[in-house]
Amino acid sequence: MGPWFSCKALVLGLLLMGAAQASDRIDINTADASTLQQGLTNVGPHKAEAIVAYRRQHGHFLRVEDLTRVKGIGTATVERNRQRMTTGIMKSPAAEPPRRALPASVPRR
């Protein structure tokens, strides 16, 4: 099997591991306090409950950075956990520019 096979297997394993990690992100708009506490670094039970309470009172987070609006959550915590979080909100594709209406056809005589 040789060294090339081992190299290919290693690269494939790393790619699959990266894909798995990307899909394992915590949706801060739907996760319960227990999930937030277990999945995020420097987020204990009080901060996790504060995130859930803020979300109930103010609605969904539009961006991960909006988490800093929660008391006790700073930019350092957001940056430390950025790769672990998602808002679950898909960005809409850029709106197409409006199309000009075609001129009305004029009947020929």
HELIX and SHEET records of a PDB file:
HELIX    1   1 GLY A    2  SER A   23  1                                  22    
HELIX    2   2 ALA A   33  GLY A   39  1                                   7    
HELIX    3   3 PRO A   45  HIS A   58  1                                  14    
HELIX    4   4 VAL A   64  ARG A   69  5                                   6    
HELIX    5   5 THR A   75  ASN A   81  1                                   7    
HELIX    6   6 ARG A   82  ARG A   84  5                                   3    
SHEET    1   A 2 ILE A  26  ASP A  27  0                                        
SHEET    2   A 2 MET A  85  THR A  86  1                                        
END                                                                             
